[in-house]
Amino acid sequence: MPAYADRREEHLRRLRRIEGQVRGLQRMVDEDVYCIDVLTQVSASTKALQAFALQLLEEHLRHCVAHAAKEGGAEMDAKVEEATAAIARLLRT
């Protein structure tokens, strides 16, 4: 079971809000809204996605990586490498 399963509905609500922000961007472009105003909304949407990603990462570390650490061995190494790669991807954005 994924680490986020306990908060599935909360996460879905959050993602729906982000989806609404992105749809708002589409409307803004369709309505020829001033560039800076669109960029401001892009920034807000980006920050919302980053906050969601950080929450998901925290849950993964607390649940999946912590469980693997208790088990030790190859599973622990694999989970740590996986989490490190995910963090690296987030830092590139």
N, CA, C and O atoms as a GROMACS GRO file, in nm:
protein
  372
    1MET      N    1   0.085  -0.118   0.000
    1MET     CA    2   0.000   0.000   0.000
    1MET      C    3   0.090   0.124   0.000
    1MET      O    4   0.186   0.129   0.076
    2PRO      N    5   0.059   0.224  -0.084
    2PRO     CA    6   0.143   0.345  -0.089
    2PRO      C    7   0.136   0.423   0.042
    2PRO      O    8   0.038   0.418   0.116
    3ALA      N    9   0.243   0.496   0.068
    3ALA     CA   10   0.253   0.575   0.191
    3ALA      C   11   0.141   0.679   0.202
    3ALA      O   12   0.101   0.716   0.312
    4TYR      N   13   0.092   0.726   0.089
    4TYR     CA   14  -0.010   0.832   0.089
    4TYR      C   15  -0.153   0.780   0.102
    4TYR      O   16  -0.247   0.859   0.101
    5ALA      N   17  -0.170   0.649   0.113
    5ALA     CA   18  -0.304   0.590   0.112
    5ALA      C   19  -0.395   0.647   0.221
    5ALA      O   20  -0.514   0.668   0.198
    6ASP      N   21  -0.339   0.673   0.338
    6ASP     CA   22  -0.420   0.726   0.449
    6ASP      C   23  -0.472   0.867   0.421
    6ASP      O   24  -0.571   0.910   0.480
    7ARG      N   25  -0.404   0.939   0.332
    7ARG     CA   26  -0.442   1.078   0.304
    7ARG      C   27  -0.488   1.096   0.159
    7ARG      O   28  -0.483   1.207   0.105
    8ARG      N   29  -0.531   0.988   0.097
    8ARG     CA   30  -0.568   0.988  -0.044
    8ARG      C   31  -0.666   1.101  -0.079
    8ARG      O   32  -0.643   1.176  -0.174
    9GLU      N   33  -0.774   1.112  -0.004
    9GLU     CA   34  -0.876   1.214  -0.035
    9GLU      C   35  -0.820   1.355  -0.021
    9GLU      O   36  -0.850   1.442  -0.103
   10GLU      N   37  -0.741   1.378   0.081
   10GLU     CA   38  -0.678   1.509   0.100
   10GLU      C   39  -0.587   1.542  -0.020
   10GLU      O   40  -0.588   1.654  -0.071
   11HIS      N   41  -0.511   1.444  -0.062
   11HIS     CA   42  -0.422   1.464  -0.177
   11HIS      C   43  -0.502   1.490  -0.305
   11HIS      O   44  -0.465   1.576  -0.386
   12LEU      N   45  -0.609   1.416  -0.323
   12LEU     CA   46  -0.691   1.437  -0.443
   12LEU      C   47  -0.753   1.576  -0.444
   12LEU      O   48  -0.760   1.641  -0.549
   13ARG      N   49  -0.800   1.623  -0.328
   13ARG     CA   50  -0.854   1.760  -0.321
   13ARG      C   51  -0.747   1.862  -0.359
   13ARG      O   52  -0.772   1.956  -0.434
   14ARG      N   53  -0.628   1.841  -0.306
   14ARG     CA   54  -0.517   1.933  -0.335
   14ARG      C   55  -0.484   1.933  -0.485
   14ARG      O   56  -0.463   2.038  -0.545
   15LEU      N   57  -0.481   1.815  -0.544
   15LEU     CA   58  -0.452   1.805  -0.687
   15LEU      C   59  -0.563   1.867  -0.772
   15LEU      O   60  -0.536   1.925  -0.877
   16ARG      N   61  -0.687   1.855  -0.727
   16ARG     CA   62  -0.797   1.921  -0.800
   16ARG      C   63  -0.782   2.073  -0.795
   16ARG      O   64  -0.811   2.141  -0.894
   17ARG      N   65  -0.738   2.127  -0.681
   17ARG     CA   66  -0.714   2.271  -0.673
   17ARG      C   67  -0.603   2.312  -0.770
   17ARG      O   68  -0.614   2.414  -0.838
   18ILE      N   69  -0.497   2.233  -0.776
   18ILE     CA   70  -0.387   2.262  -0.868
   18ILE      C   71  -0.437   2.254  -1.012
   18ILE      O   72  -0.402   2.337  -1.095
   19GLU      N   73  -0.518   2.155  -1.041
   19GLU     CA   74  -0.576   2.142  -1.175
   19GLU      C   75  -0.658   2.268  -1.209
   19GLU      O   76  -0.654   2.317  -1.321
   20GLY      N   77  -0.731   2.318  -1.110
   20GLY     CA   78  -0.807   2.441  -1.131
   20GLY      C   79  -0.717   2.560  -1.161
   20GLY      O   80  -0.749   2.644  -1.244
   21GLN      N   81  -0.604   2.565  -1.093
   21GLN     CA   82  -0.508   2.673  -1.120
   21GLN      C   83  -0.456   2.665  -1.263
   21GLN      O   84  -0.443   2.767  -1.330
   22VAL      N   85  -0.427   2.544  -1.309
   22VAL     CA   86  -0.375   2.527  -1.446
   22VAL      C   87  -0.485   2.561  -1.547
   22VAL      O   88  -0.457   2.623  -1.650
   23ARG      N   89  -0.607   2.521  -1.521
   23ARG     CA   90  -0.718   2.558  -1.610
   23ARG      C   91  -0.734   2.711  -1.613
   23ARG      O   92  -0.767   2.770  -1.717
   24GLY      N   93  -0.712   2.773  -1.497
   24GLY     CA   94  -0.716   2.919  -1.491
   24GLY      C   95  -0.609   2.980  -1.581
   24GLY      O   96  -0.633   3.084  -1.644
   25LEU      N   97  -0.493   2.919  -1.586
   25LEU     CA   98  -0.388   2.965  -1.677
   25LEU      C   99  -0.433   2.958  -1.822
   25LEU      O  100  -0.410   3.050  -1.900
   26GLN      N  101  -0.498   2.849  -1.857
   26GLN     CA  102  -0.549   2.834  -1.994
   26GLN      C  103  -0.648   2.946  -2.027
   26GLN      O  104  -0.645   3.004  -2.135
   27ARG      N  105  -0.737   2.973  -1.932
   27ARG     CA  106  -0.834   3.081  -1.954
   27ARG      C  107  -0.765   3.216  -1.969
   27ARG      O  108  -0.801   3.296  -2.055
   28MET      N  109  -0.665   3.239  -1.885
   28MET     CA  110  -0.593   3.366  -1.891
   28MET      C  111  -0.528   3.386  -2.028
   28MET      O  112  -0.535   3.495  -2.085
   29VAL      N  113  -0.466   3.282  -2.080
   29VAL     CA  114  -0.403   3.292  -2.212
   29VAL      C  115  -0.511   3.310  -2.319
   29VAL      O  116  -0.495   3.390  -2.411
   30ASP      N  117  -0.619   3.235  -2.307
   30ASP     CA  118  -0.728   3.246  -2.403
   30ASP      C  119  -0.788   3.387  -2.405
   30ASP      O  120  -0.833   3.435  -2.508
   31GLU      N  121  -0.788   3.451  -2.288
   31GLU     CA  122  -0.846   3.585  -2.275
   31GLU      C  123  -0.742   3.695  -2.290
   31GLU      O  124  -0.771   3.812  -2.263
   32ASP      N  125  -0.620   3.660  -2.333
   32ASP     CA  126  -0.513   3.757  -2.355
   32ASP      C  127  -0.483   3.844  -2.233
   32ASP      O  128  -0.467   3.965  -2.243
   33VAL      N  129  -0.475   3.779  -2.117
   33VAL     CA  130  -0.442   3.848  -1.993
   33VAL      C  131  -0.295   3.892  -1.999
   33VAL      O  132  -0.213   3.827  -2.062
   34TYR      N  133  -0.264   4.000  -1.934
   34TYR     CA  134  -0.130   4.059  -1.931
   34TYR      C  135  -0.026   3.954  -1.889
   34TYR      O  136  -0.050   3.877  -1.795
   35CYS      N  137   0.087   3.951  -1.958
   35CYS     CA  138   0.192   3.849  -1.939
   35CYS      C  139   0.234   3.831  -1.793
   35CYS      O  140   0.243   3.718  -1.745
   36ILE      N  141   0.258   3.939  -1.725
   36ILE     CA  142   0.305   3.931  -1.586
   36ILE      C  143   0.201   3.866  -1.497
   36ILE      O  144   0.235   3.792  -1.405
   37ASP      N  145   0.075   3.893  -1.523
   37ASP     CA  146  -0.031   3.829  -1.445
   37ASP      C  147  -0.034   3.678  -1.469
   37ASP      O  148  -0.056   3.601  -1.376
   38VAL      N  149  -0.011   3.636  -1.593
   38VAL     CA  150  -0.005   3.493  -1.624
   38VAL      C  151   0.116   3.431  -1.554
   38VAL      O  152   0.105   3.323  -1.496
   39LEU      N  153   0.230   3.498  -1.561
   39LEU     CA  154   0.350   3.447  -1.496
   39LEU      C  155   0.333   3.435  -1.345
   39LEU      O  156   0.386   3.342  -1.284
   40THR      N  157   0.261   3.526  -1.286
   40THR     CA  158   0.233   3.519  -1.142
   40THR      C  159   0.153   3.393  -1.111
   40THR      O  160   0.180   3.325  -1.012
   41GLN      N  161   0.056   3.364  -1.196
   41GLN     CA  162  -0.025   3.243  -1.175
   41GLN      C  163   0.057   3.116  -1.201
   41GLN      O  164   0.038   3.016  -1.134
   42VAL      N  165   0.148   3.121  -1.298
   42VAL     CA  166   0.238   3.008  -1.324
   42VAL      C  167   0.321   2.980  -1.198
   42VAL      O  168   0.338   2.865  -1.158
   43SER      N  169   0.372   3.086  -1.137
   43SER     CA  170   0.452   3.071  -1.016
   43SER      C  171   0.370   3.008  -0.904
   43SER      O  172   0.420   2.920  -0.833
   44ALA      N  173   0.248   3.052  -0.887
   44ALA     CA  174   0.162   2.997  -0.782
   44ALA      C  175   0.134   2.849  -0.807
   44ALA      O  176   0.135   2.769  -0.714
   45SER      N  177   0.109   2.813  -0.932
   45SER     CA  178   0.082   2.673  -0.967
   45SER      C  179   0.206   2.587  -0.944
   45SER      O  180   0.196   2.475  -0.894
   46THR      N  181   0.320   2.639  -0.980
   46THR     CA  182   0.446   2.566  -0.962
   46THR      C  183   0.472   2.542  -0.814
   46THR      O  184   0.511   2.432  -0.775
   47LYS      N  185   0.452   2.644  -0.734
   47LYS     CA  186   0.475   2.630  -0.590
   47LYS      C  187   0.377   2.530  -0.528
   47LYS      O  188   0.414   2.455  -0.437
   48ALA      N  189   0.254   2.528  -0.576
   48ALA     CA  190   0.156   2.433  -0.526
   48ALA      C  191   0.198   2.290  -0.559
   48ALA      O  192   0.185   2.200  -0.475
   49LEU      N  193   0.247   2.267  -0.679
   49LEU     CA  194   0.296   2.134  -0.716
   49LEU      C  195   0.419   2.094  -0.636
   49LEU      O  196   0.432   1.979  -0.595
   50GLN      N  197   0.508   2.189  -0.614
   50GLN     CA  198   0.627   2.159  -0.534
   50GLN      C  199   0.589   2.124  -0.390
   50GLN      O  200   0.647   2.032  -0.332
   51ALA      N  201   0.494   2.195  -0.334
   51ALA     CA  202   0.450   2.165  -0.198
   51ALA      C  203   0.388   2.026  -0.190
   51ALA      O  204   0.410   1.952  -0.094
   52PHE      N  205   0.310   1.991  -0.292
   52PHE     CA  206   0.251   1.856  -0.297
   52PHE      C  207   0.361   1.751  -0.306
   52PHE      O  208   0.355   1.649  -0.237
   53ALA      N  209   0.460   1.774  -0.390
   53ALA     CA  210   0.570   1.680  -0.407
   53ALA      C  211   0.646   1.661  -0.276
   53ALA      O  212   0.682   1.549  -0.241
   54LEU      N  213   0.671   1.768  -0.205
   54LEU     CA  214   0.743   1.759  -0.077
   54LEU      C  215   0.663   1.680   0.026
   54LEU      O  216   0.720   1.602   0.103
   55GLN      N  217   0.533   1.700   0.028
   55GLN     CA  218   0.448   1.624   0.121
   55GLN      C  219   0.454   1.476   0.088
   55GLN      O  220   0.467   1.392   0.177
   56LEU      N  221   0.443   1.444  -0.040
   56LEU     CA  222   0.449   1.305  -0.083
   56LEU      C  223   0.585   1.243  -0.052
   56LEU      O  224   0.593   1.128  -0.009
   57LEU      N  225   0.690   1.318  -0.072
   57LEU     CA  226   0.824   1.270  -0.041
   57LEU      C  227   0.839   1.243   0.109
   57LEU      O  228   0.894   1.141   0.149
   58GLU      N  229   0.790   1.334   0.190
   58GLU     CA  230   0.796   1.314   0.336
   58GLU      C  231   0.723   1.186   0.376
   58GLU      O  232   0.774   1.109   0.458
   59GLU      N  233   0.605   1.164   0.320
   59GLU     CA  234   0.530   1.044   0.351
   59GLU      C  235   0.607   0.919   0.307
   59GLU      O  236   0.607   0.817   0.376
   60HIS      N  237   0.671   0.927   0.191
   60HIS     CA  238   0.749   0.815   0.141
   60HIS      C  239   0.866   0.784   0.235
   60HIS      O  240   0.892   0.668   0.267
   61LEU      N  241   0.934   0.888   0.280
   61LEU     CA  242   1.047   0.868   0.371
   61LEU      C  243   1.001   0.809   0.504
   61LEU      O  244   1.063   0.717   0.556
   62ARG      N  245   0.893   0.862   0.557
   62ARG     CA  246   0.844   0.815   0.686
   62ARG      C  247   0.789   0.672   0.680
   62ARG      O  248   0.799   0.597   0.777
   63HIS      N  249   0.733   0.634   0.568
   63HIS     CA  250   0.668   0.504   0.558
   63HIS      C  251   0.758   0.401   0.488
   63HIS      O  252   0.802   0.305   0.550
   64CYS      N  253   0.783   0.422   0.362
   64CYS     CA  254   0.854   0.323   0.280
   64CYS      C  255   1.002   0.311   0.316
   64CYS      O  256   1.054   0.201   0.335
   65VAL      N  257   1.068   0.424   0.326
   65VAL     CA  258   1.212   0.421   0.356
   65VAL      C  259   1.234   0.376   0.500
   65VAL      O  260   1.326   0.298   0.527
   66ALA      N  261   1.153   0.424   0.592
   66ALA     CA  262   1.168   0.382   0.731
   66ALA      C  263   1.146   0.232   0.746
   66ALA      O  264   1.220   0.165   0.818
   67HIS      N  265   1.046   0.179   0.677
   67HIS     CA  266   1.021   0.035   0.682
   67HIS      C  267   1.140  -0.042   0.626
   67HIS      O  268   1.182  -0.142   0.684
   68ALA      N  269   1.194   0.004   0.514
   68ALA     CA  270   1.309  -0.062   0.453
   68ALA      C  271   1.432  -0.054   0.544
   68ALA      O  272   1.512  -0.147   0.550
   69ALA      N  273   1.446   0.057   0.614
   69ALA     CA  274   1.560   0.073   0.705
   69ALA      C  275   1.553  -0.029   0.819
   69ALA      O  276   1.656  -0.081   0.863
   70LYS      N  277   1.432  -0.058   0.865
   70LYS     CA  278   1.416  -0.160   0.970
   70LYS      C  279   1.456  -0.298   0.918
   70LYS      O  280   1.514  -0.379   0.990
   71GLU      N  281   1.423  -0.322   0.791
   71GLU     CA  282   1.456  -0.451   0.731
   71GLU      C  283   1.606  -0.462   0.703
   71GLU      O  284   1.665  -0.569   0.714
   72GLY      N  285   1.667  -0.349   0.665
   72GLY     CA  286   1.810  -0.345   0.636
   72GLY      C  287   1.843  -0.412   0.503
   72GLY      O  288   1.754  -0.447   0.426
   73GLY      N  289   1.970  -0.427   0.478
   73GLY     CA  290   2.018  -0.498   0.360
   73GLY      C  291   1.989  -0.429   0.228
   73GLY      O  292   1.985  -0.306   0.219
   74ALA      N  293   1.968  -0.511   0.126
   74ALA     CA  294   1.951  -0.462  -0.012
   74ALA      C  295   1.825  -0.377  -0.028
   74ALA      O  296   1.825  -0.280  -0.104
   75GLU      N  297   1.718  -0.413   0.042
   75GLU     CA  298   1.594  -0.335   0.032
   75GLU      C  299   1.616  -0.194   0.082
   75GLU      O  300   1.570  -0.097   0.021
   76MET      N  301   1.686  -0.181   0.194
   76MET     CA  302   1.715  -0.049   0.248
   76MET      C  303   1.799   0.032   0.148
   76MET      O  304   1.768   0.148   0.122
   77ASP      N  305   1.902  -0.029   0.095
   77ASP     CA  306   1.987   0.040  -0.002
   77ASP      C  307   1.907   0.085  -0.123
   77ASP      O  308   1.925   0.197  -0.172
   78ALA      N  309   1.819   0.000  -0.172
   78ALA     CA  310   1.738   0.032  -0.289
   78ALA      C  311   1.643   0.149  -0.260
   78ALA      O  312   1.629   0.239  -0.343
   79LYS      N  313   1.579   0.148  -0.143
   79LYS     CA  314   1.486   0.256  -0.108
   79LYS      C  315   1.558   0.388  -0.090
   79LYS      O  316   1.507   0.493  -0.130
   80VAL      N  317   1.676   0.385  -0.030
   80VAL     CA  318   1.754   0.508  -0.012
   80VAL      C  319   1.796   0.563  -0.149
   80VAL      O  320   1.786   0.683  -0.172
   81GLU      N  321   1.842   0.477  -0.237
   81GLU     CA  322   1.880   0.520  -0.372
   81GLU      C  323   1.759   0.578  -0.447
   81GLU      O  324   1.770   0.680  -0.515
   82GLU      N  325   1.647   0.512  -0.435
   82GLU     CA  326   1.524   0.558  -0.499
   82GLU      C  327   1.484   0.696  -0.448
   82GLU      O  328   1.449   0.784  -0.527
   83ALA      N  329   1.487   0.714  -0.316
   83ALA     CA  330   1.451   0.844  -0.257
   83ALA      C  331   1.551   0.952  -0.298
   83ALA      O  332   1.512   1.065  -0.326
   84THR      N  333   1.678   0.917  -0.301
   84THR     CA  334   1.780   1.013  -0.342
   84THR      C  335   1.758   1.058  -0.486
   84THR      O  336   1.770   1.176  -0.517
   85ALA      N  337   1.726   0.964  -0.573
   85ALA     CA  338   1.698   0.998  -0.714
   85ALA      C  339   1.574   1.088  -0.725
   85ALA      O  340   1.572   1.180  -0.807
   86ALA      N  341   1.472   1.061  -0.645
   86ALA     CA  342   1.351   1.144  -0.647
   86ALA      C  343   1.383   1.286  -0.601
   86ALA      O  344   1.335   1.383  -0.660
   87ILE      N  345   1.463   1.297  -0.496
   87ILE     CA  346   1.502   1.430  -0.447
   87ILE      C  347   1.582   1.504  -0.553
   87ILE      O  348   1.561   1.623  -0.574
   88ALA      N  349   1.672   1.434  -0.620
   88ALA     CA  350   1.752   1.497  -0.728
   88ALA      C  351   1.661   1.548  -0.839
   88ALA      O  352   1.683   1.657  -0.892
   89ARG      N  353   1.559   1.471  -0.875
   89ARG     CA  354   1.465   1.517  -0.979
   89ARG      C  355   1.390   1.642  -0.934
   89ARG      O  356   1.370   1.734  -1.012
   90LEU      N  357   1.350   1.644  -0.808
   90LEU     CA  358   1.279   1.761  -0.757
   90LEU      C  359   1.368   1.885  -0.754
   90LEU      O  360   1.321   1.996  -0.780
   91LEU      N  361   1.495   1.867  -0.724
   91LEU     CA  362   1.586   1.980  -0.720
   91LEU      C  363   1.613   2.038  -0.859
   91LEU      O  364   1.644   2.156  -0.872
   92ARG      N  365   1.602   1.955  -0.962
   92ARG     CA  366   1.625   2.002  -1.099
   92ARG      C  367   1.509   2.088  -1.150
   92ARG      O  368   1.526   2.160  -1.249
   93THR      N  369   1.395   2.082  -1.087
   93THR     CA  370   1.280   2.158  -1.136
   93THR      C  371   1.278   2.298  -1.080
   93THR      O  372   1.187   2.375  -1.111
   0.00000   0.00000   0.00000
